[in-house]
Amino acid sequence: MARHLITSAIPYINGIKHLGNLVGSQLPADLSARYLRARGHEVMFICATDEHGTPAELAAARAGKPVADYCAEMWDVQKRLSDGFRLSFDHFGRSSSARNHRLTQHFARRLGEAGLVAVVAERQVYSIEDERFLPDRYIEGTCPNCGYEKARGDQCENCTMQLTPAQLIAPRSAVSGSTLLELRETRHLHLRQSALRARLRAWITGQKGWPVLTTSIALKWLDDGDGLQDRGITRDLDWGVPAQFPGAPWEGMEGKVFYVWFDAPIEYIAATAEWADATGAPDAAWRRWWRLDEGAEDVRYTQFMGKDNVPFHTLSFPATIMGSDEPWKLVDYIKSFNYLTYDGGQFSTSQGRGVFMDQALEILPADYWRWWLLSHAPETSDSAFTWEGFQGGVNKDLADVLGNFVSRVTKFCRSKFGEEVPAGGAPGAPEASLCAALDARLAAYQAHMEAIEVRKAAAELRAIWVLGNEYLQEAAPWSTVKADPDRAAMQVRMGLNLIRLYAVLSRPFVPDAAETILRALGCEDWSWPEGATAALEALRPGHAFTTPDVLFRKITDDERAEWAVRFAGAR
């Protein structure tokens, strides 16, 4: 048994997330966590809401609520939706927690004492009409790189280019829309990332087997232009972790808070401490996941995120950890994803474009979405969501292959042998051939799951489902039963055991359907198969079951057309 720490990029609190967000971090992280638990490993799966910074303040202002109240309400919403999609977090925390405040200030103090934080006088955009300095996310304009007209002052959502407000074309206040902006001098804390450039490079290039997407983005940031730059880690905001605190090795930071991208990754650690608090466990329980001197040496730490988050997780957060000069656990593997596109463009939370998590669950149960999204995960390139593709994937894979197999076997058994596993007959050459094919596919499936190759794993799982359908078609127990009832009984028994095997193997992808299957089979044996031959003998003759309802219904052409029209515009 190994120990696995898994974190998925923590979503902003400013609204409900879309399907692109889901498949870009949380859903594949859940797939991996579920698989590793099924294999008997100890797993700590952590996520949280990212509640500080500009998005929270702007969203709260639009909602007409105090930011703390707005964040508390939206945490409830995001938790309910994560539960709805069966995301199996061990803890879903909040970056506004007291734990994260204390830990963020702890890291800031350590970095300051190490000479890695500088107080820098800088000229920052001030809105005359709003009577306030504008953090970079409070400024919008046209991206100088791609021409996107709603780029933010820190990053273009469209092309992911790192920006400063001064680079924007025709900048304006995101608060009021005012263009009456001017530069004024203010003082902020900067993390001296450049001082850690060589150490970061050695760490990144020393990682083996990272996705090309992850390493290429990280090295691009290290090498492009003048290389890795020092970065401001404070902002002029009211909501956040105060930058001036007892013991801080600087003065004059009153009224400033730490930049959201400084404190947000620290919440991974803080949320694990929140888990310990929530479960009544001592601090040692969470520190064994994060402190190398307290048991984390044998932890395998994997992060899941969209490609726009990679620079902060390969550079800024590791710089914080390294610079603290404390024995904290660094990530071992970063699984990054490209974008899921929608109707020829990008899904967008800020623009309300695409299908959002609440809307998806109103239409169909979670398993339908989980399967399609994971089987089309944007790993090596962007993936396109289309309603035609979604309908085809659900109907062909879930309804025609998996659901149809379960229905045919259980209904035939009930009609000919009753609702119990039939006795009689002995496996022969066709069954031996089936087991050999299953073993080969199972090995490939496990290899892809271990390597976090999501689409390849989904393809192997579907191929395993197909093997059962091919066996059933060739065995044809509905014909065999007429001349050789014992042989037909054996074939049906194989089919019922295949159903149980499919439930076990499919649970990481479609947990609700898997649990429905095992309940119907009257079975609580979720043990992972050591081999097909033994797995296909798990349900013994005489074992009672019930015939389940339809596992997956097909999406009709009328439904597909209706949904395409309904979601054609912005939310």
C-alpha positions in Angstrom: 0.0 0.0 0.0 1.3 3.4 -1.0 0.3 6.9 0.2 -1.1 9.4 -2.3 -1.7 13.1 -1.8 -3.9 14.5 -4.6 -4.9 18.1 -5.0 -7.0 19.7 -7.8 -6.7 23.3 -8.7 -9.0 25.2 -6.3 -11.9 27.0 -8.1 -12.6 30.6 -7.7 -15.6 31.4 -5.5 -17.1 33.8 -8.1 -19.9 31.7 -9.4 -20.7 28.2 -10.6 -18.0 26.5 -12.6 -18.5 25.2 -16.2 -17.7 21.8 -17.6 -14.3 22.9 -18.9 -13.3 23.8 -15.3 -14.6 20.4 -14.1 -12.7 18.3 -16.7 -9.5 20.4 -16.4 -8.8 19.5 -12.7 -11.4 18.2 -10.3 -12.9 15.4 -12.3 -9.7 13.6 -13.4 -8.3 14.1 -9.9 -11.4 12.3 -8.6 -10.9 9.5 -11.1 -7.3 9.0 -9.9 -8.3 9.2 -6.2 -11.1 6.6 -6.7 -8.8 4.3 -8.6 -6.0 4.4 -6.1 -8.4 3.8 -3.2 -9.8 0.8 -5.2 -6.3 -0.6 -5.4 -5.9 -0.4 -1.6 -3.8 2.7 -1.3 -4.1 5.4 1.3 -5.4 8.6 -0.4 -5.7 12.2 0.8 -7.8 14.1 -1.8 -7.9 17.8 -1.1 -9.7 20.7 -2.8 -11.1 24.1 -1.6 -12.7 27.3 -2.8 -10.4 30.2 -3.7 -12.1 33.0 -1.9 -9.7 36.0 -1.9 -8.8 38.6 -4.4 -10.6 40.6 -7.1 -13.1 38.0 -8.4 -14.6 37.5 -5.0 -15.0 41.3 -4.3 -16.4 42.0 -7.8 -18.9 39.1 -7.6 -20.0 40.1 -4.1 -20.5 43.7 -5.3 -22.6 42.5 -8.2 -24.7 40.3 -5.8 -25.1 43.3 -3.4 -23.7 41.3 -0.5 -20.8 41.6 1.9 -17.9 39.6 0.5 -17.7 37.2 3.5 -21.4 36.4 3.2 -21.2 35.9 -0.5 -18.2 33.5 -0.2 -19.9 31.5 2.5 -23.0 31.1 0.3 -21.0 30.2 -2.8 -19.0 27.6 -0.9 -22.2 25.9 -0.1 -23.2 26.0 -3.8 -19.9 24.6 -5.0 -19.8 21.9 -2.3 -23.4 20.8 -3.3 -22.4 20.6 -7.0 -19.1 18.8 -6.2 -21.2 16.3 -4.3 -23.6 16.1 -7.2 -20.8 15.1 -9.5 -19.6 12.6 -6.9 -16.2 14.2 -6.4 -14.8 12.2 -3.5 -12.8 14.9 -1.7 -11.5 14.0 1.7 -12.0 17.6 2.5 -13.3 20.6 0.5 -11.9 23.6 2.3 -11.9 27.4 2.1 -8.9 29.7 1.5 -10.5 32.2 3.8 -10.1 29.8 6.7 -8.1 30.8 9.8 -5.8 27.9 9.1 -4.9 29.5 5.7 -4.5 33.0 7.2 -2.0 31.7 9.7 -0.1 29.5 7.3 0.1 32.1 4.6 1.6 34.6 7.1 4.0 31.9 8.3 5.4 31.4 4.8 5.5 35.1 4.2 7.5 35.6 7.4 9.9 32.8 6.6 10.5 34.2 3.1 11.0 37.7 4.4 13.5 36.5 7.0 15.4 34.6 4.2 15.7 37.9 2.2 13.3 36.6 -0.5 10.7 39.3 0.0 11.4 42.9 -1.0 9.4 46.0 -0.3 9.1 47.7 -3.7 7.9 51.2 -4.6 5.9 50.8 -7.8 3.6 52.8 -10.0 0.1 51.3 -10.0 -3.1 52.1 -11.7 -5.4 54.4 -9.8 -9.0 54.9 -10.8 -10.0 58.5 -10.2 -13.7 57.8 -10.4 -13.5 54.8 -8.1 -11.1 56.6 -5.7 -8.9 53.5 -5.3 -5.9 51.7 -6.6 -6.9 48.9 -8.9 -5.3 45.5 -8.6 -4.5 44.0 -11.9 -7.6 41.9 -12.1 -9.7 45.0 -11.6 -8.4 46.3 -14.9 -9.7 45.1 -18.3 -8.6 45.9 -21.8 -7.5 44.4 -25.1 -4.8 41.8 -25.1 -1.7 43.0 -27.0 -1.0 39.4 -28.0 -4.3 38.0 -29.3 -6.6 40.9 -29.4 -9.1 39.5 -26.9 -11.1 42.5 -25.8 -11.8 41.4 -22.2 -8.3 40.5 -21.1 -7.4 41.1 -17.4 -4.5 43.1 -16.1 -2.7 39.9 -14.9 -3.5 37.4 -17.7 -5.4 37.0 -20.9 -8.1 34.3 -20.4 -8.1 33.7 -24.1 -4.4 33.0 -24.9 -3.1 32.7 -21.3 -0.4 35.3 -21.8 1.0 36.8 -18.6 0.2 40.5 -18.6 0.6 43.7 -16.7 -2.0 46.4 -16.7 0.3 48.7 -18.6 0.4 46.3 -21.5 -3.4 46.3 -22.0 -4.8 48.3 -24.9 -7.6 50.7 -23.9 -7.6 49.8 -20.2 -10.7 50.4 -18.1 -11.8 49.8 -14.5 -13.6 46.5 -14.0 -15.4 48.1 -11.1 -17.0 51.1 -12.9 -15.9 50.8 -16.5 -14.2 54.2 -16.2 -11.2 55.0 -18.4 -10.1 57.8 -16.1 -7.0 55.9 -14.9 -3.6 57.1 -13.9 -0.4 55.7 -12.5 0.4 56.6 -8.9 3.2 55.4 -6.6 2.5 52.8 -3.9 4.5 50.2 -2.0 4.1 46.4 -2.3 5.9 43.2 -1.3 7.6 41.2 -4.1 8.6 37.6 -4.0 12.2 37.4 -5.3 11.5 34.4 -7.5 14.5 35.2 -9.7 16.8 34.4 -6.7 15.5 30.8 -6.9 15.7 30.4 -10.7 18.6 28.0 -10.7 17.0 25.9 -8.0 13.7 25.8 -9.7 15.2 24.8 -13.0 17.2 22.0 -11.5 14.0 20.8 -9.8 11.8 21.0 -12.9 14.4 19.4 -15.2 14.9 16.6 -12.7 11.3 15.5 -12.8 10.8 12.3 -14.9 7.7 11.6 -16.9 5.9 14.9 -16.5 3.5 15.7 -19.3 5.2 17.7 -22.1 2.5 20.4 -21.6 3.6 20.9 -18.0 7.3 21.1 -18.5 7.1 23.2 -21.7 5.0 25.9 -19.9 7.3 25.9 -16.9 10.5 26.2 -18.9 9.0 28.8 -21.2 8.4 31.0 -18.1 11.9 30.4 -16.9 13.5 31.2 -20.3 11.4 33.7 -22.3 12.6 37.3 -22.3 14.6 38.1 -19.2 13.5 34.8 -17.6 11.6 34.3 -14.3 10.7 37.7 -12.8 10.1 38.8 -9.3 6.4 39.0 -8.6 4.2 41.2 -6.4 2.5 39.2 -3.7 0.4 42.0 -2.2 -2.6 44.0 -3.4 -4.6 47.0 -2.3 -7.8 45.1 -1.2 -9.9 44.8 1.9 -10.6 41.1 1.6 -7.8 38.7 2.1 -4.9 37.6 4.3 -3.5 40.8 5.9 0.1 41.5 4.8 0.9 43.4 8.0 0.8 41.1 11.0 2.7 40.5 14.3 6.2 39.3 13.6 6.2 40.4 10.0 9.8 41.5 8.9 8.5 44.7 7.3 6.5 47.7 8.1 4.0 49.9 6.2 1.8 47.2 4.6 -1.3 48.1 6.5 -4.4 48.0 4.3 -2.8 45.5 2.0 -3.5 41.8 1.6 -1.5 39.0 0.1 -2.1 38.4 -3.6 -4.6 35.6 -4.2 -2.0 33.5 -6.1 0.3 33.6 -3.2 -2.2 32.4 -0.6 -4.3 30.1 -2.8 -1.8 27.2 -3.3 -0.9 27.4 0.4 -4.6 26.4 1.0 -3.8 22.9 -0.2 -1.8 22.5 3.0 -4.2 24.5 5.1 -7.2 22.5 3.8 -5.5 19.3 4.9 -5.2 20.9 8.4 -8.9 21.8 8.1 -9.6 18.1 7.5 -7.8 17.3 10.7 -9.8 19.9 12.6 -13.1 18.6 11.1 -12.3 15.0 12.0 -10.9 15.7 15.4 -7.5 14.5 14.5 -4.3 16.0 15.9 -1.9 18.1 13.9 0.3 15.2 13.3 -2.4 13.6 11.2 -2.2 16.3 8.5 1.5 17.1 8.9 2.4 13.5 8.0 1.1 14.4 4.5 3.1 17.6 4.1 6.2 17.6 6.3 9.2 15.5 5.2 10.4 15.4 8.8 7.1 14.0 10.1 6.3 11.1 7.7 5.7 12.6 4.2 8.9 11.1 2.7 6.9 8.2 1.3 4.0 10.3 0.0 3.4 10.6 -3.8 2.0 14.0 -4.4 0.0 14.7 -7.6 -1.6 18.0 -8.7 -4.3 18.3 -11.3 -4.9 21.6 -13.2 -5.6 23.4 -16.4 -2.7 24.7 -18.4 -3.3 28.3 -17.3 -2.5 27.3 -13.7 0.8 25.5 -14.5 3.2 28.6 -14.1 2.0 29.2 -10.5 2.3 25.5 -9.6 5.7 24.9 -11.2 7.3 28.2 -10.2 5.5 30.5 -7.7 4.2 27.9 -5.2 7.4 25.8 -5.3 9.4 29.0 -4.8 7.3 29.7 -1.7 8.0 26.1 -0.4 11.7 26.1 -1.3 12.3 29.6 0.0 10.8 28.9 3.4 13.8 26.6 4.0 11.5 24.2 5.8 11.0 20.5 5.0 7.6 20.8 3.2 6.5 18.3 0.5 7.0 19.4 -3.1 4.7 18.0 -5.8 5.9 14.8 -7.6 3.7 15.0 -10.6 1.7 17.7 -12.2 -1.1 16.5 -14.6 -2.1 19.5 -16.7 -4.9 19.8 -19.2 -5.6 21.8 -22.3 -9.0 23.4 -22.9 -12.4 22.0 -23.5 -13.9 24.2 -26.2 -17.6 24.8 -26.7 -19.4 25.5 -30.0 -16.2 26.7 -31.6 -15.0 29.0 -28.7 -13.9 28.8 -25.1 -16.0 27.8 -22.1 -15.9 30.9 -19.9 -17.0 31.5 -16.4 -16.6 35.3 -16.7 -18.6 35.4 -19.9 -21.2 32.8 -18.9 -20.4 30.8 -22.0 -21.1 27.0 -22.2 -22.7 24.4 -19.9 -22.3 24.9 -16.2 -22.2 22.3 -13.5 -25.7 23.1 -12.1 -27.2 23.1 -15.6 -25.6 19.8 -16.5 -27.1 18.0 -13.4 -30.5 19.4 -14.2 -30.4 17.7 -17.6 -28.8 14.3 -16.8 -27.3 12.4 -13.9 -23.6 12.8 -13.1 -22.4 9.6 -14.7 -23.4 10.7 -18.2 -21.2 13.8 -17.9 -18.4 12.0 -16.0 -18.0 9.4 -18.7 -18.1 11.7 -21.7 -15.9 14.4 -20.2 -13.2 11.9 -19.0 -13.3 9.9 -22.2 -12.7 13.1 -24.1 -10.3 14.8 -21.6 -8.2 17.5 -23.3 -4.8 15.9 -22.4 -2.6 16.3 -25.5 -4.6 19.0 -27.2 -7.9 20.9 -26.8 -11.1 18.9 -27.0 -14.3 20.1 -28.4 -17.7 19.7 -26.7 -20.5 19.3 -29.2 -24.0 18.1 -28.5 -23.8 15.6 -31.3 -20.6 14.2 -29.9 -22.1 14.1 -26.4 -25.2 12.3 -27.6 -23.1 9.8 -29.6 -20.8 9.0 -26.7 -23.6 8.5 -24.2 -25.8 6.4 -26.5 -23.0 4.2 -28.0 -20.8 3.7 -24.9 -23.1 3.8 -21.9 -26.4 2.7 -23.3 -25.5 0.4 -26.1 -22.4 -1.3 -24.7 -22.4 -1.2 -20.8 -26.1 -0.7 -20.1 -27.3 -3.1 -22.8 -25.0 -5.9 -21.6 -26.3 -5.6 -18.0 -29.9 -5.6 -19.1 -29.6 -8.6 -21.5 -27.8 -10.8 -19.1 -30.0 -10.2 -16.1 -33.2 -10.3 -17.9 -32.4 -13.5 -19.7 -31.3 -15.1 -16.5 -34.5 -14.1 -14.8 -36.6 -15.5 -17.6 -34.8 -18.9 -17.9 -33.2 -19.5 -14.5 -34.8 -17.1 -12.1 -33.1 -14.3 -10.1 -30.1 -16.3 -8.9 -26.8 -17.3 -10.3 -27.5 -20.6 -12.1 -25.5 -23.8 -11.5 -24.3 -26.2 -14.1 -21.8 -26.5 -16.9 -18.1 -25.9 -16.9 -16.1 -23.2 -18.8 -14.4 -24.3 -22.0 -12.2 -22.9 -24.7 -14.4 -19.8 -25.4 -14.3 -18.8 -21.8 -10.5 -19.4 -21.5 -10.1 -17.1 -24.6 -12.3 -14.5 -22.9 -10.3 -14.6 -19.7 -7.0 -14.2 -21.7 -8.4 -11.2 -23.5 -9.7 -9.7 -20.3 -6.4 -10.1 -18.6 -4.6 -8.3 -21.4 -7.1 -5.5 -21.4 -7.1 -5.3 -17.6 -3.3 -4.9 -17.6 -3.5 -2.1 -20.2 -6.3 -0.4 -18.3 -4.3 -0.5 -15.0 -1.2 0.8 -16.8 -3.0 3.8 -18.2 -4.7 4.6 -14.9 -1.3 4.4 -13.1 0.1 6.8 -15.7 -2.9 9.1 -15.4 -3.6 8.7 -19.2 -7.3 9.4 -18.9 -8.5 9.0 -22.4 -6.5 5.8 -23.0 -7.8 4.4 -19.8 -11.4 5.2 -20.8 -10.8 3.5 -24.2 -9.5 0.3 -22.5 -12.5 0.2 -20.1 -14.8 0.5 -23.0 -12.9 -2.3 -24.8 -13.4 -4.5 -21.7 -17.1 -3.8 -21.9 -17.1 -4.7 -25.6 -15.4 -8.1 -24.8 -18.5 -9.1 -22.7 -20.9 -8.1 -25.5 -18.8 -10.1 -28.0 -18.7 -13.1 -25.8 -22.5 -13.0 -25.2 -23.2 -12.6 -28.9 -21.0 -15.6 -29.8 -22.2 -17.8 -26.9 -25.8 -17.0 -27.7 -27.3 -18.6 -24.5 -30.8 -17.9 -25.8 -30.0 -20.5 -28.4 -27.8 -22.8 -26.3 -30.5 -23.2 -23.6 -32.7 -25.1 -26.0 -30.3 -28.0 -26.5 -27.8 -27.7 -23.6 -29.3 -25.9 -20.5 -26.2 -26.6 -18.4 -23.9 -24.9 -20.9 -26.4 -21.9 -21.1 -26.3 -21.7 -17.3 -22.6 -21.5 -17.3 -22.6 -18.8 -20.0 -25.1 -16.8 -18.0 -23.1 -17.2 -14.9 -20.1 -15.9 -16.7 -22.2 -12.9 -17.9 -23.3 -12.1 -14.3 -19.8 -12.2 -13.1 -18.7 -10.0 -15.9 -21.3 -7.5 -14.7 -19.8 -7.5 -11.3 -16.3 -7.1 -12.7 -17.5 -4.2 -14.9 -19.0 -2.5 -11.8 -15.6 -2.7 -10.0 -13.5 -1.5 -12.9 -16.0 1.2 -13.9 -16.5 2.7 -10.5 -13.8 5.4 -10.9 -15.6 6.6 -14.1 -19.3 6.0 -13.3 -19.6 5.5 -9.6 -23.4 5.7 -9.4 -24.0 3.1 -12.1 -21.4 0.9 -10.5 -23.0 1.0 -7.1 -26.5 0.5 -8.7 -25.1 -2.7 -10.3 -23.6 -4.2 -7.2 -26.7 -3.4 -5.2 -28.8 -5.2 -7.8 -26.4 -8.1 -7.7 -26.7 -8.3 -3.9 -22.9 -8.1 -3.6 -20.6 -6.0 -1.5 -17.4 -7.3 -2.9 -15.5 -4.3 -4.4 -12.2 -6.2 -4.4 -10.0 -5.3 -7.4 -9.4 -8.3 -9.7 -6.1 -10.2 -9.5 -7.0 -11.9 -12.7 -10.1 -12.6 -14.9 -10.4 -16.3 -14.1 -10.9 -15.7 -10.4 -12.9 -12.6 -10.9 -15.4 -14.5 -13.0 -16.1 -16.9 -10.2 -16.9 -14.3 -7.5 -20.6 -14.8 -7.7 -21.3 -18.5 -6.9 -24.3 -20.6 -8.0 -27.3 -19.8 -5.9 -26.4 -16.2 -5.2 -29.6 -14.1 -5.4 -29.8 -10.9 -7.4 -32.5 -8.5 -8.7 -32.8 -7.2 -12.3 -31.8 -3.5 -12.3 -33.7 -0.8 -14.0 -32.2 0.7 -17.2 -28.8 2.0 -16.3 -28.5 4.5 -19.0 -31.2 5.9 -21.2 -30.4 7.2 -24.7 -30.4 10.9 -25.5 -33.0 11.6 -28.2 -32.5 13.8 -31.2 -35.2 16.1 -30.0 -33.4 16.5 -26.6 -30.1 17.2 -28.3 -31.6 19.8 -30.6 -33.4 21.5 -27.6 -30.2 21.6 -25.5 -28.2 23.0 -28.4 -30.6 25.9 -28.7 -30.9 26.4 -24.9 -27.2 26.7 -24.4 -26.3 28.6 -27.6 -25.9 31.9 -25.8 -24.4 33.2 -22.6 -25.7 32.0 -19.2 
